[in-house]
Amino acid sequence: MATSSLPPINPLLKVCGKRTRDIFVACPDDSMQEEPKSARMRLSVKMNDEYKDVRELPAQLLAQQGAVGPARPKEQRKAITAGRNTDTSLMIASIDNTPAPQPSTFTSQTNLTKALQLHKTTRTIKPTYHAPWKLMRVISGHLGWVRSVAVEPGNKWFATGAGDRVIKIWDLASGELKLSLTGHISTVRGLAVSNRHPYLFSCGEDKMVKCWDLEANKVIRHYHGHLSGVYALSLHPTLDVLVTSGRDASARVWDMRTKAQIHVLSGHTATVADVKCQESDPQVITGSMDSTVRLWDLAAGKTMVTLTHHKKSVRALAIHPTEYSFASASAGGNNIKKWKCPEGAFVFNFSGHNAIINTLSVNSEGVFFSGGDNGTLTLWDYDTGTAFQNMDDIPQPGSLEAEAGVFCSTFDATGTRLITGGADKTIKIYAEQSQ
């Protein structure tokens, strides 16, 4: 019989192998472990078969989509070039050469005298000048502590949430009440307005995370999953996801549209008091009552870095809008710290605001605000860590002295107005004084 008439051997081997597997698959043992390469190949083929038709959105939906996906910082972002330097005083401050270093009185130039000379030279830091701020308006209307505030991207109005379970929408220019939204059954602790959709997101101590349609002024979605009160909320600037955190020691990443829980960012051992998102890695930053700050890999849902510098619970975070850095705050001395992204290198302390810091805010001009539980307010130069103004929150008439605490703050879209919410149930608007 001629060999040319025989069937090819490869298909026969495949069929034989498949039949052998089918026979023995009912009683597997350790020898039948699937080879990793085969498993990967089988999974990729299966994914391709199942999802090849839905990889890309239809043209109509694609046209409606905004820019998506994490992007590196835009060109105007200033990267901090200093990192963990041996000489900490040189980390970020530019040296002011106006006071000429005095020659040493010692005749021998030892290492000690050189170090002392360098120390004297570098301590003279010249902060950027910022105009002083003053209280412009006090708005009352809430019946409980004002715990959250958010300004809409168009800068026409802002929203506040309070212990009276109501979300109120205020006109930014006049301070008039435009709308009250009811639905939460406990204190509203977090608010965010989307710059890509007509949505307002809120979270509260009732474990609820709600999405409000601002065209219909009603709740259109609930995000269920938190096991206890939800204390903070942040929207991703370029992806359709929101991140919430709370008393169950976790941060949860939600798909805005489908309400699906994408990740549970677990690792903290106490309440996660604040969470912030940015478009570049680390895309999620959390601060917790376990006195740590964690930087998260959003794609993997895992911790990239844990920062353990704080001695007490971290209650507030602030990401600089243009500089690739962020700040965190806790209680006690040396309690406000600046960090460099993406690796989370410590830059310096903002020293002098000895209080429990409940809120931080920073604008693109480098004005950095910290608000204390005892009603003390400090404005800093973000680049050098120098405080340029200290104020006290004055409770409205009829309030107790103890009701001077500041719970939340935000700058408006222009960075020239600062809105704070406090324990005296009022909203205070501060403005930069013109020359």
Stockholm file with secondary structure:
# STOCKHOLM 1.0

chainA/1-435         MATSSLPPINPLLKVCGKRTRDIFVACPDDSMQEEPKSARMRLSVKMNDEYKDVRELPAQLLAQQGAVGPARPKEQRKAITAGRNTDTSLMIASIDNTPAPQPSTFTSQTNLTKALQLHKTTRTIKPTYHAPWKLMRVISGHLGWVRSVAVEPGNKWFATGAGDRVIKIWDLASGELKLSLTGHISTVRGLAVSNRHPYLFSCGEDKMVKCWDLEANKVIRHYHGHLSGVYALSLHPTLDVLVTSGRDASARVWDMRTKAQIHVLSGHTATVADVKCQESDPQVITGSMDSTVRLWDLAAGKTMVTLTHHKKSVRALAIHPTEYSFASASAGGNNIKKWKCPEGAFVFNFSGHNAIINTLSVNSEGVFFSGGDNGTLTLWDYDTGTAFQNMDDIPQPGSLEAEAGVFCSTFDATGTRLITGGADKTIKIYAEQSQ
#=GR chainA/1-435 SS CCGGGSCCHHHHHHHHHHHHHHHHTTSCCGGGCCCHHHHHHHHHHHHHHHHGGGSSCCHHHHHHCCCCSCCCCCTTCCCCCCCSCSSGGGSSCCBCCSSCCCCCSSSSCCHHHHHHHHHHHHTCBCCCCCCCEEEEEEEECCSSCEEEEEECTTSSEEEEEETTSEEEEEETTTCCEEEEEECCSSCEEEEEECSSSSEEEEEETTSCEEEEETTTTEEEEECCCCSSCEEEEEECSSSSEEEEEETTSEEEEEETTTCCEEEEEECCSSCEEEEEECSSSSCEEEEETTSCEEEEETTTTEEEEEECCCSSCCCEEEECSSSSEEEEECSSTTCEEEEETTTTEEEEEECCCCSCEEEEEECTTSEEEEEETTSEEEEEETTTTEEEEEEECCCCTTSCGGGGCEEEEEECTTSSEEEEEETTSEEEEEEECCC
#=GC SS_cons         CCGGGSCCHHHHHHHHHHHHHHHHTTSCCGGGCCCHHHHHHHHHHHHHHHHGGGSSCCHHHHHHCCCCSCCCCCTTCCCCCCCSCSSGGGSSCCBCCSSCCCCCSSSSCCHHHHHHHHHHHHTCBCCCCCCCEEEEEEEECCSSCEEEEEECTTSSEEEEEETTSEEEEEETTTCCEEEEEECCSSCEEEEEECSSSSEEEEEETTSCEEEEETTTTEEEEECCCCSSCEEEEEECSSSSEEEEEETTSEEEEEETTTCCEEEEEECCSSCEEEEEECSSSSCEEEEETTSCEEEEETTTTEEEEEECCCSSCCCEEEECSSSSEEEEECSSTTCEEEEETTTTEEEEEECCCCSCEEEEEECTTSEEEEEETTSEEEEEETTTTEEEEEEECCCCTTSCGGGGCEEEEEECTTSSEEEEEETTSEEEEEEECCC
//
